[in-house]
Structures are given as C-alpha cells and as structure tokens.
C-alpha cells in the first residue's frame, strides 16, 4: 500500500476518535511532522505491548478498508471505521497529531520516504 493511501485511511480512521472537524481531512493547523516526531511515535508504540497490538490491529483494518474503498462499500467502511476509532484512541494523541500532520507532506518527498521507512518498522513487528 502506498504511503498516501495508508495515511489517508489512517487519518480517516483516527480523526473522529480525537474530535477533529472533518472526517478524512487533516486540520489546516496540523503541524508538519519532523523525523523526531515520527521516531517518538514509533518508539512509544513499539515500547508498549497494548499500543503495538492496537497498531497491528489498525494496520489489518486499514488493509480491509482499502479493499472496501475500491469496491465502494460505504456501509462496511463505516463499520470498520468505528473499530479503527477505538484502536486510534489506544494509540494516543501523539499518533493522531502525527497522522494529521502527514497530510501536509508531499508523498514524493524525501521526508515522506523516510517517514514511511520509520513507520514501516512498526509494520514489521506485526505478526
């Protein structure tokens, strides 16, 4: 899954859990993340067994949601979105802030590639 789709789905899933204004659209004032921000979130999640499990579960939901999005199955997407909301709350506000800010990163930029690599380290920990 490419970074843009992964970010979009994750933001779509996590945004309502943290009371953001529009589903799927990062707030205009979300700060653009730095590599330090990404690394902090990766360390926080990987260092907490419950957060790591929530991240892995959300990753599985993201994949299911991507398939449903291709099929234009809004009802099933909404159902999975509610599950993702619950998981997003377990990941914490730093994760939500990071996901909101990733919307400001050009997917073809060196930053996006570096962020994708760092976040990919979490994916490798999922079984």
Backbone as XML, in Angstrom:
<?xml version="1.0"?>
<chain id="A" units="angstrom">
  <residue number="1" name="UNK">
    <atom name="N" x="0.861" y="-1.167" z="0.000"/>
    <atom name="CA" x="0.000" y="0.000" z="0.000"/>
    <atom name="C" x="0.911" y="1.234" z="0.000"/>
  </residue>
  <residue number="2" name="UNK">
    <atom name="N" x="0.600" y="2.201" z="-0.858"/>
    <atom name="CA" x="1.476" y="3.360" z="-0.895"/>
    <atom name="C" x="1.221" y="4.265" z="0.305"/>
  </residue>
  <residue number="3" name="UNK">
    <atom name="N" x="2.183" y="5.138" z="0.592"/>
    <atom name="CA" x="2.124" y="5.983" z="1.783"/>
    <atom name="C" x="0.877" y="6.859" z="1.788"/>
  </residue>
  <residue number="4" name="UNK">
    <atom name="N" x="0.535" y="7.447" z="0.656"/>
    <atom name="CA" x="-0.614" y="8.352" z="0.609"/>
    <atom name="C" x="-1.897" y="7.622" z="0.987"/>
  </residue>
  <residue number="5" name="UNK">
    <atom name="N" x="-2.114" y="6.432" z="0.449"/>
    <atom name="CA" x="-3.317" y="5.673" z="0.773"/>
    <atom name="C" x="-3.309" y="5.269" z="2.243"/>
  </residue>
  <residue number="6" name="UNK">
    <atom name="N" x="-2.162" y="4.831" z="2.734"/>
    <atom name="CA" x="-2.060" y="4.424" z="4.138"/>
    <atom name="C" x="-2.345" y="5.600" z="5.062"/>
  </residue>
  <residue number="7" name="UNK">
    <atom name="N" x="-1.776" y="6.748" z="4.746"/>
    <atom name="CA" x="-2.006" y="7.940" z="5.562"/>
    <atom name="C" x="-3.467" y="8.347" z="5.498"/>
  </residue>
  <residue number="8" name="UNK">
    <atom name="N" x="-4.053" y="8.367" z="4.302"/>
    <atom name="CA" x="-5.444" y="8.767" z="4.160"/>
    <atom name="C" x="-6.361" y="7.864" z="4.978"/>
  </residue>
  <residue number="9" name="UNK">
    <atom name="N" x="-6.165" y="6.568" z="4.855"/>
    <atom name="CA" x="-7.033" y="5.635" z="5.570"/>
    <atom name="C" x="-6.835" y="5.768" z="7.071"/>
  </residue>
  <residue number="10" name="UNK">
    <atom name="N" x="-5.599" y="5.911" z="7.503"/>
    <atom name="CA" x="-5.335" y="6.030" z="8.924"/>
    <atom name="C" x="-5.912" y="7.330" z="9.467"/>
  </residue>
  <residue number="11" name="UNK">
    <atom name="N" x="-5.753" y="8.417" z="8.730"/>
    <atom name="CA" x="-6.330" y="9.690" z="9.166"/>
    <atom name="C" x="-7.856" y="9.585" z="9.175"/>
  </residue>
  <residue number="12" name="UNK">
    <atom name="N" x="-8.408" y="8.971" z="8.161"/>
    <atom name="CA" x="-9.846" y="8.777" z="8.097"/>
    <atom name="C" x="-10.322" y="8.007" z="9.318"/>
  </residue>
  <residue number="13" name="UNK">
    <atom name="N" x="-9.575" y="6.988" z="9.686"/>
    <atom name="CA" x="-9.961" y="6.162" z="10.820"/>
    <atom name="C" x="-9.727" y="6.863" z="12.154"/>
  </residue>
  <residue number="14" name="UNK">
    <atom name="N" x="-8.606" y="7.544" z="12.302"/>
    <atom name="CA" x="-8.239" y="8.111" z="13.594"/>
    <atom name="C" x="-8.880" y="9.457" z="13.870"/>
  </residue>
  <residue number="15" name="UNK">
    <atom name="N" x="-9.198" y="10.222" z="12.863"/>
    <atom name="CA" x="-9.690" y="11.582" z="13.059"/>
    <atom name="C" x="-10.918" y="11.679" z="13.946"/>
  </residue>
  <residue number="16" name="UNK">
    <atom name="N" x="-11.994" y="10.923" z="13.725"/>
    <atom name="CA" x="-13.163" y="11.077" z="14.581"/>
    <atom name="C" x="-12.877" y="10.742" z="16.037"/>
  </residue>
  <residue number="17" name="UNK">
    <atom name="N" x="-11.959" y="9.852" z="16.295"/>
    <atom name="CA" x="-11.656" y="9.449" z="17.662"/>
    <atom name="C" x="-11.078" y="10.602" z="18.473"/>
  </residue>
  <residue number="18" name="UNK">
    <atom name="N" x="-10.485" y="11.546" z="17.808"/>
    <atom name="CA" x="-9.859" y="12.646" z="18.517"/>
    <atom name="C" x="-10.592" y="13.969" z="18.305"/>
  </residue>
  <residue number="19" name="UNK">
    <atom name="N" x="-11.834" y="13.897" z="17.856"/>
    <atom name="CA" x="-12.686" y="15.075" z="17.784"/>
    <atom name="C" x="-12.290" y="16.087" z="16.736"/>
  </residue>
  <residue number="20" name="UNK">
    <atom name="N" x="-11.730" y="15.665" z="15.635"/>
    <atom name="CA" x="-11.369" y="16.604" z="14.595"/>
    <atom name="C" x="-12.606" y="16.986" z="13.791"/>
  </residue>
  <residue number="21" name="UNK">
    <atom name="N" x="-12.515" y="18.075" z="13.063"/>
    <atom name="CA" x="-13.676" y="18.628" z="12.382"/>
    <atom name="C" x="-14.196" y="17.778" z="11.233"/>
  </residue>
  <residue number="22" name="UNK">
    <atom name="N" x="-13.373" y="17.447" z="10.265"/>
    <atom name="CA" x="-13.862" y="16.747" z="9.093"/>
    <atom name="C" x="-13.231" y="15.384" z="8.981"/>
  </residue>
  <residue number="23" name="UNK">
    <atom name="N" x="-14.067" y="14.399" z="8.739"/>
    <atom name="CA" x="-13.587" y="13.033" z="8.584"/>
    <atom name="C" x="-12.724" y="12.941" z="7.336"/>
  </residue>
  <residue number="24" name="UNK">
    <atom name="N" x="-11.494" y="12.438" z="7.514"/>
    <atom name="CA" x="-10.627" y="12.206" z="6.370"/>
    <atom name="C" x="-9.783" y="13.399" z="5.955"/>
  </residue>
  <residue number="25" name="UNK">
    <atom name="N" x="-10.034" y="14.574" z="6.501"/>
    <atom name="CA" x="-9.269" y="15.750" z="6.124"/>
    <atom name="C" x="-8.498" y="16.250" z="7.335"/>
  </residue>
  <residue number="26" name="UNK">
    <atom name="N" x="-7.174" y="16.330" z="7.226"/>
    <atom name="CA" x="-6.408" y="16.825" z="8.364"/>
    <atom name="C" x="-6.718" y="18.286" z="8.623"/>
  </residue>
  <residue number="27" name="UNK">
    <atom name="N" x="-6.695" y="18.694" z="9.880"/>
    <atom name="CA" x="-6.960" y="20.102" z="10.179"/>
    <atom name="C" x="-5.916" y="20.997" z="9.523"/>
  </residue>
  <residue number="28" name="UNK">
    <atom name="N" x="-6.331" y="22.173" z="9.148"/>
    <atom name="CA" x="-5.434" y="23.099" z="8.458"/>
    <atom name="C" x="-4.244" y="23.480" z="9.331"/>
  </residue>
  <residue number="29" name="UNK">
    <atom name="N" x="-4.408" y="23.441" z="10.652"/>
    <atom name="CA" x="-3.333" y="23.867" z="11.534"/>
    <atom name="C" x="-2.485" y="22.713" z="12.059"/>
  </residue>
  <residue number="30" name="UNK">
    <atom name="N" x="-2.658" y="21.519" z="11.510"/>
    <atom name="CA" x="-1.850" y="20.384" z="11.948"/>
    <atom name="C" x="-0.397" y="20.643" z="11.569"/>
  </residue>
  <residue number="31" name="UNK">
    <atom name="N" x="0.517" y="20.538" z="12.531"/>
    <atom name="CA" x="1.920" y="20.798" z="12.209"/>
    <atom name="C" x="2.507" y="19.701" z="11.326"/>
  </residue>
  <residue number="32" name="UNK">
    <atom name="N" x="3.329" y="20.114" z="10.380"/>
    <atom name="CA" x="4.033" y="19.150" z="9.537"/>
    <atom name="C" x="5.014" y="18.408" z="10.442"/>
  </residue>
  <residue number="33" name="UNK">
    <atom name="N" x="4.972" y="17.087" z="10.441"/>
    <atom name="CA" x="5.840" y="16.345" z="11.363"/>
    <atom name="C" x="7.307" y="16.383" z="10.965"/>
  </residue>
  <residue number="34" name="UNK">
    <atom name="N" x="8.139" y="16.176" z="11.947"/>
    <atom name="CA" x="9.573" y="16.048" z="11.727"/>
    <atom name="C" x="9.940" y="14.574" z="11.915"/>
  </residue>
  <residue number="35" name="UNK">
    <atom name="N" x="11.140" y="14.216" z="11.542"/>
    <atom name="CA" x="11.592" y="12.847" z="11.743"/>
    <atom name="C" x="11.611" y="12.514" z="13.230"/>
  </residue>
  <residue number="36" name="UNK">
    <atom name="N" x="11.931" y="13.497" z="14.056"/>
    <atom name="CA" x="11.928" y="13.281" z="15.511"/>
    <atom name="C" x="10.517" y="12.934" z="16.000"/>
  </residue>
  <residue number="37" name="UNK">
    <atom name="N" x="9.501" y="13.592" z="15.430"/>
    <atom name="CA" x="8.114" y="13.292" z="15.791"/>
    <atom name="C" x="7.761" y="11.850" z="15.429"/>
  </residue>
  <residue number="38" name="UNK">
    <atom name="N" x="8.149" y="11.460" z="14.238"/>
    <atom name="CA" x="7.858" y="10.101" z="13.760"/>
    <atom name="C" x="8.562" y="9.078" z="14.649"/>
  </residue>
  <residue number="39" name="UNK">
    <atom name="N" x="9.830" y="9.325" z="14.927"/>
    <atom name="CA" x="10.597" y="8.392" z="15.750"/>
    <atom name="C" x="10.020" y="8.280" z="17.162"/>
  </residue>
  <residue number="40" name="UNK">
    <atom name="N" x="9.565" y="9.390" z="17.701"/>
    <atom name="CA" x="8.969" y="9.372" z="19.043"/>
    <atom name="C" x="7.715" y="8.500" z="19.062"/>
  </residue>
  <residue number="41" name="UNK">
    <atom name="N" x="6.864" y="8.661" z="18.059"/>
    <atom name="CA" x="5.639" y="7.864" z="17.977"/>
    <atom name="C" x="5.983" y="6.387" z="17.778"/>
  </residue>
  <residue number="42" name="UNK">
    <atom name="N" x="6.944" y="6.101" z="16.916"/>
    <atom name="CA" x="7.353" y="4.713" z="16.678"/>
    <atom name="C" x="7.872" y="4.097" z="17.976"/>
  </residue>
  <residue number="43" name="UNK">
    <atom name="N" x="8.700" y="4.824" z="18.706"/>
    <atom name="CA" x="9.247" y="4.314" z="19.969"/>
    <atom name="C" x="8.151" y="4.119" z="21.012"/>
  </residue>
  <residue number="44" name="UNK">
    <atom name="N" x="7.219" y="5.067" z="21.080"/>
    <atom name="CA" x="6.126" y="4.967" z="22.045"/>
    <atom name="C" x="5.272" y="3.739" z="21.775"/>
  </residue>
  <residue number="45" name="UNK">
    <atom name="N" x="4.924" y="3.539" z="20.513"/>
    <atom name="CA" x="4.074" y="2.393" z="20.161"/>
    <atom name="C" x="4.831" y="1.077" z="20.335"/>
  </residue>
  <residue number="46" name="UNK">
    <atom name="N" x="6.055" y="1.017" z="19.836"/>
    <atom name="CA" x="6.793" y="-0.245" z="19.901"/>
    <atom name="C" x="7.190" y="-0.613" z="21.329"/>
  </residue>
  <residue number="47" name="UNK">
    <atom name="N" x="7.260" y="0.371" z="22.216"/>
    <atom name="CA" x="7.624" y="0.116" z="23.605"/>
    <atom name="C" x="6.463" y="-0.257" z="24.501"/>
  </residue>
  <residue number="48" name="UNK">
    <atom name="N" x="5.254" y="-0.283" z="23.953"/>
    <atom name="CA" x="4.055" y="-0.578" z="24.746"/>
    <atom name="C" x="3.304" y="-1.712" z="24.061"/>
  </residue>
  <residue number="49" name="UNK">
    <atom name="N" x="3.219" y="-2.837" z="24.739"/>
    <atom name="CA" x="2.623" y="-4.035" z="24.148"/>
    <atom name="C" x="1.172" y="-3.790" z="23.698"/>
  </residue>
  <residue number="50" name="UNK">
    <atom name="N" x="0.382" y="-3.099" z="24.509"/>
    <atom name="CA" x="-1.027" y="-2.835" z="24.165"/>
    <atom name="C" x="-1.129" y="-1.914" z="22.948"/>
  </residue>
  <residue number="51" name="UNK">
    <atom name="N" x="-0.278" y="-0.886" z="22.895"/>
    <atom name="CA" x="-0.297" y="0.030" z="21.749"/>
    <atom name="C" x="0.172" y="-0.687" z="20.486"/>
  </residue>
  <residue number="52" name="UNK">
    <atom name="N" x="1.165" y="-1.555" z="20.643"/>
    <atom name="CA" x="1.662" y="-2.289" z="19.484"/>
    <atom name="C" x="0.563" y="-3.184" z="18.923"/>
  </residue>
  <residue number="53" name="UNK">
    <atom name="N" x="-0.180" y="-3.833" z="19.792"/>
    <atom name="CA" x="-1.275" y="-4.693" z="19.341"/>
    <atom name="C" x="-2.358" y="-3.858" z="18.657"/>
  </residue>
  <residue number="54" name="UNK">
    <atom name="N" x="-2.668" y="-2.698" z="19.223"/>
    <atom name="CA" x="-3.667" y="-1.812" z="18.620"/>
    <atom name="C" x="-3.192" y="-1.347" z="17.243"/>
  </residue>
  <residue number="55" name="UNK">
    <atom name="N" x="-1.895" y="-1.023" z="17.127"/>
    <atom name="CA" x="-1.344" y="-0.598" z="15.842"/>
    <atom name="C" x="-1.475" y="-1.716" z="14.808"/>
  </residue>
  <residue number="56" name="UNK">
    <atom name="N" x="-1.128" y="-2.929" z="15.196"/>
    <atom name="CA" x="-1.201" y="-4.065" z="14.273"/>
    <atom name="C" x="-2.652" y="-4.330" z="13.856"/>
  </residue>
  <residue number="57" name="UNK">
    <atom name="N" x="-3.555" y="-4.238" z="14.816"/>
    <atom name="CA" x="-4.972" y="-4.421" z="14.502"/>
    <atom name="C" x="-5.462" y="-3.334" z="13.553"/>
  </residue>
  <residue number="58" name="UNK">
    <atom name="N" x="-4.998" y="-2.089" z="13.778"/>
    <atom name="CA" x="-5.397" y="-0.991" z="12.902"/>
    <atom name="C" x="-4.819" y="-1.192" z="11.501"/>
  </residue>
  <residue number="59" name="UNK">
    <atom name="N" x="-3.617" y="-1.704" z="11.428"/>
    <atom name="CA" x="-2.997" y="-1.965" z="10.127"/>
    <atom name="C" x="-3.826" y="-2.977" z="9.334"/>
  </residue>
  <residue number="60" name="UNK">
    <atom name="N" x="-4.294" y="-4.007" z="10.013"/>
    <atom name="CA" x="-5.153" y="-5.001" z="9.353"/>
    <atom name="C" x="-6.457" y="-4.354" z="8.891"/>
  </residue>
  <residue number="61" name="UNK">
    <atom name="N" x="-7.021" y="-3.505" z="9.745"/>
    <atom name="CA" x="-8.254" y="-2.805" z="9.358"/>
    <atom name="C" x="-8.012" y="-1.889" z="8.163"/>
  </residue>
  <residue number="62" name="UNK">
    <atom name="N" x="-6.859" y="-1.217" z="8.147"/>
    <atom name="CA" x="-6.520" y="-0.327" z="7.026"/>
    <atom name="C" x="-6.519" y="-1.098" z="5.712"/>
  </residue>
  <residue number="63" name="UNK">
    <atom name="N" x="-5.952" y="-2.302" z="5.738"/>
    <atom name="CA" x="-5.913" y="-3.120" z="4.528"/>
    <atom name="C" x="-7.325" y="-3.523" z="4.095"/>
  </residue>
  <residue number="64" name="UNK">
    <atom name="N" x="-8.143" y="-3.880" z="5.064"/>
    <atom name="CA" x="-9.527" y="-4.233" z="4.739"/>
    <atom name="C" x="-10.279" y="-3.025" z="4.196"/>
  </residue>
  <residue number="65" name="UNK">
    <atom name="N" x="-10.025" y="-1.859" z="4.802"/>
    <atom name="CA" x="-10.704" y="-0.647" z="4.363"/>
    <atom name="C" x="-10.280" y="-0.249" z="2.954"/>
  </residue>
  <residue number="66" name="UNK">
    <atom name="N" x="-9.018" y="-0.466" z="2.618"/>
    <atom name="CA" x="-8.535" y="-0.148" z="1.266"/>
    <atom name="C" x="-9.269" y="-0.998" z="0.235"/>
  </residue>
  <residue number="67" name="UNK">
    <atom name="N" x="-9.464" y="-2.278" z="0.537"/>
    <atom name="CA" x="-10.188" y="-3.163" z="-0.376"/>
    <atom name="C" x="-11.644" y="-2.737" z="-0.501"/>
  </residue>
  <residue number="68" name="UNK">
    <atom name="N" x="-12.250" y="-2.370" z="0.620"/>
    <atom name="CA" x="-13.649" y="-1.939" z="0.588"/>
    <atom name="C" x="-13.801" y="-0.613" z="-0.141"/>
  </residue>
  <residue number="69" name="UNK">
    <atom name="N" x="-12.801" y="0.260" z="-0.015"/>
    <atom name="CA" x="-12.848" y="1.544" z="-0.712"/>
    <atom name="C" x="-12.849" y="1.326" z="-2.219"/>
  </residue>
  <residue number="70" name="UNK">
    <atom name="N" x="-12.073" y="0.347" z="-2.677"/>
    <atom name="CA" x="-12.046" y="0.023" z="-4.109"/>
    <atom name="C" x="-13.411" y="-0.482" z="-4.573"/>
  </residue>
  <residue number="71" name="UNK">
    <atom name="N" x="-14.116" y="-1.169" z="-3.691"/>
    <atom name="CA" x="-15.429" y="-1.726" z="-4.029"/>
    <atom name="C" x="-16.558" y="-0.731" z="-3.763"/>
  </residue>
  <residue number="72" name="UNK">
    <atom name="N" x="-16.207" y="0.429" z="-3.215"/>
    <atom name="CA" x="-17.187" y="1.483" z="-2.905"/>
    <atom name="C" x="-18.251" y="0.986" z="-1.916"/>
  </residue>
  <residue number="73" name="UNK">
    <atom name="N" x="-17.815" y="0.235" z="-0.911"/>
    <atom name="CA" x="-18.714" y="-0.316" z="0.096"/>
    <atom name="C" x="-18.722" y="0.594" z="1.326"/>
  </residue>
  <residue number="74" name="UNK">
    <atom name="N" x="-19.511" y="1.657" z="1.260"/>
    <atom name="CA" x="-19.527" y="2.678" z="2.306"/>
    <atom name="C" x="-20.017" y="2.136" z="3.644"/>
  </residue>
  <residue number="75" name="UNK">
    <atom name="N" x="-20.992" y="1.268" z="3.616"/>
    <atom name="CA" x="-21.554" y="0.736" z="4.867"/>
    <atom name="C" x="-20.501" y="-0.073" z="5.629"/>
  </residue>
  <residue number="76" name="UNK">
    <atom name="N" x="-19.805" y="-0.940" z="4.940"/>
    <atom name="CA" x="-18.766" y="-1.743" z="5.577"/>
    <atom name="C" x="-17.595" y="-0.858" z="6.014"/>
  </residue>
  <residue number="77" name="UNK">
    <atom name="N" x="-17.274" y="0.160" z="5.201"/>
    <atom name="CA" x="-16.209" y="1.094" z="5.569"/>
    <atom name="C" x="-16.551" y="1.818" z="6.867"/>
  </residue>
  <residue number="78" name="UNK">
    <atom name="N" x="-17.797" y="2.210" z="7.017"/>
    <atom name="CA" x="-18.226" y="2.904" z="8.232"/>
    <atom name="C" x="-18.088" y="1.996" z="9.451"/>
  </residue>
  <residue number="79" name="UNK">
    <atom name="N" x="-18.459" y="0.749" z="9.286"/>
    <atom name="CA" x="-18.348" y="-0.210" z="10.380"/>
    <atom name="C" x="-16.894" y="-0.404" z="10.800"/>
  </residue>
  <residue number="80" name="UNK">
    <atom name="N" x="-16.021" y="-0.586" z="9.821"/>
    <atom name="CA" x="-14.607" y="-0.749" z="10.140"/>
    <atom name="C" x="-14.018" y="0.548" z="10.693"/>
  </residue>
  <residue number="81" name="UNK">
    <atom name="N" x="-14.529" y="1.682" z="10.226"/>
    <atom name="CA" x="-14.070" y="2.969" z="10.728"/>
    <atom name="C" x="-14.328" y="3.129" z="12.217"/>
  </residue>
  <residue number="82" name="UNK">
    <atom name="N" x="-15.462" y="2.618" z="12.679"/>
    <atom name="CA" x="-15.771" y="2.681" z="14.109"/>
    <atom name="C" x="-14.785" y="1.834" z="14.913"/>
  </residue>
  <residue number="83" name="UNK">
    <atom name="N" x="-14.431" y="0.681" z="14.377"/>
    <atom name="CA" x="-13.437" y="-0.161" z="15.044"/>
    <atom name="C" x="-12.087" y="0.539" z="15.061"/>
  </residue>
  <residue number="84" name="UNK">
    <atom name="N" x="-11.760" y="1.172" z="13.956"/>
    <atom name="CA" x="-10.485" y="1.892" z="13.868"/>
    <atom name="C" x="-10.465" y="3.071" z="14.839"/>
  </residue>
  <residue number="85" name="UNK">
    <atom name="N" x="-11.614" y="3.726" z="15.049"/>
    <atom name="CA" x="-11.695" y="4.818" z="16.025"/>
    <atom name="C" x="-11.266" y="4.332" z="17.408"/>
  </residue>
  <residue number="86" name="UNK">
    <atom name="N" x="-11.802" y="3.190" z="17.795"/>
    <atom name="CA" x="-11.473" y="2.619" z="19.104"/>
    <atom name="C" x="-9.981" y="2.325" z="19.215"/>
  </residue>
  <residue number="87" name="UNK">
    <atom name="N" x="-9.427" y="1.759" z="18.150"/>
    <atom name="CA" x="-7.999" y="1.452" z="18.156"/>
    <atom name="C" x="-7.167" y="2.733" z="18.171"/>
  </residue>
  <residue number="88" name="UNK">
    <atom name="N" x="-7.611" y="3.744" z="17.449"/>
    <atom name="CA" x="-6.898" y="5.019" z="17.406"/>
    <atom name="C" x="-6.792" y="5.657" z="18.776"/>
  </residue>
  <residue number="89" name="UNK">
    <atom name="N" x="-7.826" y="5.507" z="19.581"/>
    <atom name="CA" x="-7.782" y="6.051" z="20.940"/>
    <atom name="C" x="-6.699" y="5.368" z="21.764"/>
  </residue>
  <residue number="90" name="UNK">
    <atom name="N" x="-6.481" y="4.095" z="21.515"/>
    <atom name="CA" x="-5.460" y="3.355" z="22.257"/>
    <atom name="C" x="-4.049" y="3.785" z="21.862"/>
  </residue>
  <residue number="91" name="UNK">
    <atom name="N" x="-3.890" y="4.314" z="20.659"/>
    <atom name="CA" x="-2.564" y="4.728" z="20.188"/>
    <atom name="C" x="-2.144" y="6.083" z="20.737"/>
  </residue>
  <residue number="92" name="UNK">
    <atom name="N" x="-3.092" y="6.877" z="21.198"/>
    <atom name="CA" x="-2.770" y="8.137" z="21.849"/>
    <atom name="C" x="-2.815" y="9.353" z="20.946"/>
  </residue>
  <residue number="93" name="UNK">
    <atom name="N" x="-2.821" y="10.519" z="21.581"/>
    <atom name="CA" x="-2.934" y="11.777" z="20.833"/>
    <atom name="C" x="-1.714" y="12.097" z="19.972"/>
  </residue>
  <residue number="94" name="UNK">
    <atom name="N" x="-0.535" y="11.610" z="20.361"/>
    <atom name="CA" x="0.665" y="11.879" z="19.557"/>
    <atom name="C" x="0.540" y="11.219" z="18.187"/>
  </residue>
  <residue number="95" name="UNK">
    <atom name="N" x="-0.029" y="10.018" z="18.178"/>
    <atom name="CA" x="-0.226" y="9.305" z="16.913"/>
    <atom name="C" x="-1.214" y="10.077" z="16.036"/>
  </residue>
  <residue number="96" name="UNK">
    <atom name="N" x="-2.310" y="10.551" z="16.635"/>
    <atom name="CA" x="-3.314" y="11.302" z="15.872"/>
    <atom name="C" x="-2.718" y="12.584" z="15.298"/>
  </residue>
  <residue number="97" name="UNK">
    <atom name="N" x="-1.925" y="13.278" z="16.097"/>
    <atom name="CA" x="-1.283" y="14.509" z="15.637"/>
    <atom name="C" x="-0.339" y="14.215" z="14.471"/>
  </residue>
  <residue number="98" name="UNK">
    <atom name="N" x="0.424" y="13.132" z="14.607"/>
    <atom name="CA" x="1.331" y="12.740" z="13.532"/>
    <atom name="C" x="0.562" y="12.444" z="12.254"/>
  </residue>
  <residue number="99" name="UNK">
    <atom name="N" x="-0.503" y="11.658" z="12.358"/>
    <atom name="CA" x="-1.283" y="11.295" z="11.180"/>
    <atom name="C" x="-1.910" y="12.536" z="10.533"/>
  </residue>
  <residue number="100" name="UNK">
    <atom name="N" x="-2.385" y="13.461" z="11.356"/>
    <atom name="CA" x="-2.942" y="14.703" z="10.810"/>
    <atom name="C" x="-1.877" y="15.487" z="10.052"/>
  </residue>
  <residue number="101" name="UNK">
    <atom name="N" x="-0.691" y="15.564" z="10.624"/>
    <atom name="CA" x="0.398" y="16.317" z="10.004"/>
    <atom name="C" x="0.937" y="15.678" z="8.740"/>
  </residue>
  <residue number="102" name="UNK">
    <atom name="N" x="0.830" y="14.348" z="8.625"/>
    <atom name="CA" x="1.340" y="13.683" z="7.424"/>
    <atom name="C" x="0.597" y="14.123" z="6.163"/>
  </residue>
  <residue number="103" name="UNK">
    <atom name="N" x="-0.607" y="14.643" z="6.337"/>
    <atom name="CA" x="-1.357" y="15.159" z="5.194"/>
    <atom name="C" x="-0.668" y="16.343" z="4.532"/>
  </residue>
  <residue number="104" name="UNK">
    <atom name="N" x="0.261" y="16.980" z="5.238"/>
    <atom name="CA" x="0.987" y="18.131" z="4.701"/>
    <atom name="C" x="2.316" y="17.751" z="4.042"/>
  </residue>
  <residue number="105" name="UNK">
    <atom name="N" x="2.636" y="16.455" z="4.052"/>
    <atom name="CA" x="3.907" y="16.001" z="3.496"/>
    <atom name="C" x="3.690" y="15.511" z="2.069"/>
  </residue>
  <residue number="106" name="UNK">
    <atom name="N" x="4.476" y="16.032" z="1.139"/>
    <atom name="CA" x="4.412" y="15.589" z="-0.254"/>
    <atom name="C" x="4.838" y="14.130" z="-0.310"/>
  </residue>
  <residue number="107" name="UNK">
    <atom name="N" x="3.974" y="13.268" z="-0.841"/>
    <atom name="CA" x="4.246" y="11.831" z="-0.836"/>
    <atom name="C" x="5.488" y="11.449" z="-1.629"/>
  </residue>
  <residue number="108" name="UNK">
    <atom name="N" x="5.972" y="12.320" z="-2.485"/>
    <atom name="CA" x="7.171" y="12.033" z="-3.285"/>
    <atom name="C" x="8.438" y="12.640" z="-2.692"/>
  </residue>
  <residue number="109" name="UNK">
    <atom name="N" x="8.307" y="13.294" z="-1.557"/>
    <atom name="CA" x="9.448" y="13.969" z="-0.954"/>
    <atom name="C" x="10.348" y="12.981" z="-0.210"/>
  </residue>
  <residue number="110" name="UNK">
    <atom name="N" x="11.589" y="13.381" z="0.002"/>
    <atom name="CA" x="12.484" y="12.536" z="0.810"/>
    <atom name="C" x="11.946" y="12.322" z="2.222"/>
  </residue>
  <residue number="111" name="UNK">
    <atom name="N" x="11.280" y="13.350" z="2.781"/>
    <atom name="CA" x="10.689" y="13.208" z="4.114"/>
    <atom name="C" x="9.656" y="12.084" z="4.131"/>
  </residue>
  <residue number="112" name="UNK">
    <atom name="N" x="8.793" y="12.058" z="3.126"/>
    <atom name="CA" x="7.750" y="11.026" z="3.081"/>
    <atom name="C" x="8.368" y="9.639" z="3.023"/>
  </residue>
  <residue number="113" name="UNK">
    <atom name="N" x="9.413" y="9.498" z="2.253"/>
    <atom name="CA" x="10.080" y="8.193" z="2.154"/>
    <atom name="C" x="10.700" y="7.804" z="3.489"/>
  </residue>
  <residue number="114" name="UNK">
    <atom name="N" x="11.337" y="8.758" z="4.157"/>
    <atom name="CA" x="11.957" y="8.484" z="5.458"/>
    <atom name="C" x="10.889" y="8.150" z="6.501"/>
  </residue>
  <residue number="115" name="UNK">
    <atom name="N" x="9.781" y="8.900" z="6.478"/>
    <atom name="CA" x="8.699" y="8.632" z="7.423"/>
    <atom name="C" x="8.104" y="7.251" z="7.171"/>
  </residue>
  <residue number="116" name="UNK">
    <atom name="N" x="7.935" y="6.920" z="5.899"/>
    <atom name="CA" x="7.393" y="5.612" z="5.541"/>
    <atom name="C" x="8.286" y="4.478" z="6.015"/>
  </residue>
  <residue number="117" name="UNK">
    <atom name="N" x="9.589" y="4.679" z="5.900"/>
    <atom name="CA" x="10.542" y="3.670" z="6.367"/>
    <atom name="C" x="10.450" y="3.514" z="7.881"/>
  </residue>
  <residue number="118" name="UNK">
    <atom name="N" x="10.386" y="4.633" z="8.595"/>
    <atom name="CA" x="10.303" y="4.582" z="10.063"/>
    <atom name="C" x="9.014" y="3.901" z="10.513"/>
  </residue>
  <residue number="119" name="UNK">
    <atom name="N" x="7.893" y="4.286" z="9.887"/>
    <atom name="CA" x="6.615" y="3.669" z="10.248"/>
    <atom name="C" x="6.560" y="2.213" z="9.803"/>
  </residue>
  <residue number="120" name="UNK">
    <atom name="N" x="7.281" y="1.896" z="8.741"/>
    <atom name="CA" x="7.346" y="0.522" z="8.268"/>
    <atom name="C" x="7.990" y="-0.401" z="9.297"/>
  </residue>
  <residue number="121" name="UNK">
    <atom name="N" x="8.841" y="0.168" z="10.148"/>
    <atom name="CA" x="9.453" y="-0.636" z="11.215"/>
    <atom name="C" x="8.381" y="-1.176" z="12.158"/>
  </residue>
  <residue number="122" name="UNK">
    <atom name="N" x="7.324" y="-0.406" z="12.351"/>
    <atom name="CA" x="6.210" y="-0.895" z="13.175"/>
    <atom name="C" x="5.482" y="-2.040" z="12.472"/>
  </residue>
  <residue number="123" name="UNK">
    <atom name="N" x="5.286" y="-1.875" z="11.169"/>
    <atom name="CA" x="4.597" y="-2.916" z="10.412"/>
    <atom name="C" x="5.346" y="-4.248" z="10.476"/>
  </residue>
  <residue number="124" name="UNK">
    <atom name="N" x="6.667" y="-4.169" z="10.498"/>
    <atom name="CA" x="7.477" y="-5.386" z="10.549"/>
    <atom name="C" x="7.306" y="-6.121" z="11.884"/>
  </residue>
  <residue number="125" name="UNK">
    <atom name="N" x="6.898" y="-5.396" z="12.919"/>
    <atom name="CA" x="6.700" y="-6.007" z="14.220"/>
    <atom name="C" x="5.339" y="-6.693" z="14.341"/>
  </residue>
  <residue number="126" name="UNK">
    <atom name="N" x="4.460" y="-6.413" z="13.401"/>
    <atom name="CA" x="3.129" y="-7.033" z="13.418"/>
    <atom name="C" x="3.240" y="-8.449" z="12.860"/>
  </residue>
  <residue number="127" name="UNK">
    <atom name="N" x="2.513" y="-9.356" z="13.478"/>
    <atom name="CA" x="2.562" y="-10.762" z="13.026"/>
    <atom name="C" x="1.333" y="-11.111" z="12.237"/>
  </residue>
</chain>
